[in-house]
Amino acid sequence: MSQEQLRREDDPIKYGEVFDVSGDLAAEKVAPRDAAMMQSAENLVLGQTKKGGPAAVMQSAADYNEQISKAGHTEASKIAGERGVTVAEADTPGGLRVVTESVGGQVVGQCVEPMPAARAATMAINQPAMTLESETITIGEALEASAMTRGGKPVDQSDAAAIQAAEVRATGSNIIKAGGVAATAQSAATANTRTTRDEAKTTLAEVLSDATRKLPRDKPVTRQDAEGVISAELRNNPNLATHPGGVAASMAAAAKLNETIEPSN
């Protein structure tokens, strides 16, 4: 039975019911002021409120909570009021934009998407030696992008499987190189299962921040590469889902961007 089914009709919608968050934030009700702050942050950074994004989800929840008289129109939750909400973006050298949205320091939404055309053009001007081949996103660069989107996430078996699938696609070989990115990820996932404290676990950032250097060979991401990595991550996740902003998501975004680049004649 879902949380929504367990919640009585007159109970407010809490953060833990609509986002993958934990601790005190999960038990906080979504308040109207929280949603307004997130909408302002999205508009400031992205130029618009994302359809189906965190601000939209928060607004729907806050509207319901206000409708059942569980939240005042100008009310903010304690955590959002004290610690704030943020929308941050970062550009990767490969031409991807990483957008991370947080409430009280906990991530409520992440996505990897092609960099806006104007910004990509500016980067191209600043790097005049860049060729068409280097404009495509490679598997190594997509792995590094996931280190930016979910860098603090402890490596688990689904991450390791996705990274191994990516390395196999990049090198064209099923042989896993000792000390390579796939072997490092598998060791990290195994060690993390024996580590109780999250802060002591090895993270994606530690494994993938220099993925391009660790790969003996690299290649532009194709749709087939992305599908293989997505499948590996799904098969090894007990929830049968990919991680938002994770390895599979970064690979899918890179493949989508690469398909928009016309091959040279």
N, C-alpha and C positions, 0 to 999 in steps of 0.2 A: 504494500500500500504506500502511495507516495506521501510526501510531506503535506502537499496541498489537500489530500484526502483526509489526513489526520488533523489538519488545522480546522477548527470550527469556523463557521461563517462569520462570526463576529470577532475573530482573531485578526490582528494586523499581519500583513505580509512582511516577513523578516528577510534580511540579506541572505541568510543561509538557504532560503527557499528558492532564490532566483540567481544566485551566484555561487561559484565554488570558493567560498571563503570559510574561515575557521575562527575559533575563539570568540571573544566578546562581540566582534562585528557580526558574526553569523546570527547572534541572538538579538541584534538591534533591529527595530522596525525601520522600514524605508520611509523617510520623512520628505514632505514636499520641498523643504529648503535644500535637502541633499540633491534632489533631482534638478532643481534650479541651478545649483552650483555646477553640477556635471554638464548641464546643457550649455552654460556659459563657457566652461572650459573647452568643450568640444567646438563651439563656435569660434572661440579665440584661436585655437590651434589648427582646426581642420576647415574652418570657414563655414561649417554647417553642423547640424545635429545628425548623426548617423542613423539611418533607418535600421531599426532592430538592434542598435548599439546599446551600451550601458545606460546612457542618459534616457533613451526611450523606454528601456525596461524599468528603470527607476521611476520614471514619470508615471507609468501605468500602475506600478505598485503603490506609489505615493497617492495617486488619485483614489485608488481603492481604499487605502487606509484613511484618507480624509473623508471619503464618502460614508464609511461606517463609524465616523467620529472617533477614530483611534489616533489621529494626528491632526494638529492644527495647521492652517494654511501656511503660516510662516515658521513652522517648527522645523528644527534640524535635529538629527540624531546626535547623541553625545559624541560618538567617535568622529563622525563627519564634521561636526562643529568644531571639535578640538584639533583634529589632525588634518582636516581638509580633504578635498578631492583633487586629483591631478590627471591631466592628459598630457603625455609626453611623446615626442616623436624623435626618431633618430634615423639618419640615412646611412646605408651601407655603401662601400665602394662599388659594389656590383649593381647599384641602381634600384635598390629596394628601400621602401620607407617602412619603419617599424613603429607602430602606434601602440602605446601602453596606457591603459586607463586604470586608475586606482582610487579606492576609498579608504582613508585612514591607513595608507601604506600597503593595503592588500590589493592585488590585481583583480579587477572585475571584468576586464576585457583586453584582449591583445589581438592584433592582426598584422600581417605582413602583406604589403601591396606594392605595386609599381610606384616608383617615385614620380611626383608630378612632372609633366613634360618640361615646364620652364626650369625647374631645378635641375633636372637631368641634363638639359642643354647647357646650363651654367657649369655643371661639373665637367662636361665634355670640353667646353672652352678652356677650363682651367687645366685640362689634361689633353693637350693637342696631339700627343703621340698615341692616344687610344685608338685602336682599330675596331672594326665591326665585330671581330671575334671576341675582343675583350669587353665589348658592350653587353654581350650575353652573360647571363648569370651561370656560373659553374656550380657543380655539386659542392665543391669545397666552400665557395662563397655562400651558398644557401645554408650549409651547416653552420657557418659563422654567424649568419643572420639569426638563426635560432638561438645562438648563444646570447644574442642581444635581447631577443624577445622573452625568453624564459631562462635567462642565465642563472637565476638563483634556484631553479628547480633541481632537487636531487635526482640524479640519474637512476632510472629504474629499468627493468628488463625490456619494456616496450621501447624506451629510448635507445637502449643498446641494440635491439633488433633493427630498428629503423636506421641507425647509424651504420650498422654492418651492411644492410641492404644498399645504402648510399655508397659505401666504399666499394662494394662489389660492382655496382653500376659504373663508378668512376674509373676503376682499374680494369674492368673486363675480366677479372680473375676471381675465383672463389677462394683463393688462398688468402687468409687473413694474416697480414704482416705483423710480426711482433713489434710492439711499440707504436703501432699505427693507431689511427683514430678509433677504429672498430675494436681493436684489442683493448685499448685504454678504456673505452666506454663499457665493455663487458666486465672488465676488472672492477670498475667503479660501481656498476650495478650490483655485482656480487658482494663487494665490500659494504655497500650501503644497506643490504639486507641484514647485516650483522651489527649495524650501527643504530643505536636507539635515538640519539639526539640528532635532529635535522640539521642543526648548525655544524655538526661534525661530518656530515655526509658530503661526498664529492658531487659538485653541481655540473650542469650542462656547460656553463661558462668555462669551468676549469678543463673540461674535456674538448670543447669545440672552438675555443677562441682562436686557435691557430690551426684549424682543420686543413686549410689549403696547403700549409707547409708540410703537414703530416701525411697527406695523400701522395703516394708515389706517382700517380697519374691523376689528371682531372679532365673534365669535359663539361660542355654546356648541359644544363638540365633539360631533358625532354619530358613530354607527357608520360611516356612509358616509364621513365626513371621515377617520376613522382608517384605513379600508380604503384610501382613496386615497393617504394618506401612506405607509402600509406598502408598498403596491405600488411607489411611487416609490423608496423606499429599497432595496427588494429588487432592482428592475431595474438599479439603478446600483451595486450591490455585486458585485464579481467572485465573491464567495463565495455569492451568492444567499441572503444571510441579513441579518436586521436586527441592529443593535447593541444588546446588553443595556443597558437604561437609557437608550437613545438617543431620538431624535426620534420614531420610530415607536412605540416602547414607551411613551413618555409619552403620546402621543396615544391609544393603545389603552386605557391605564389611565384617562384622563380620560373617554373615551367610555363605558367600563364604569361609572364612577361616576355620570355624568350619567343613565344609564338607570335608576339606582336612585332618582332624585329624581322624585317624582310631580309632574306639571304642576298649576299652580294652577287652581282652578275659576273 
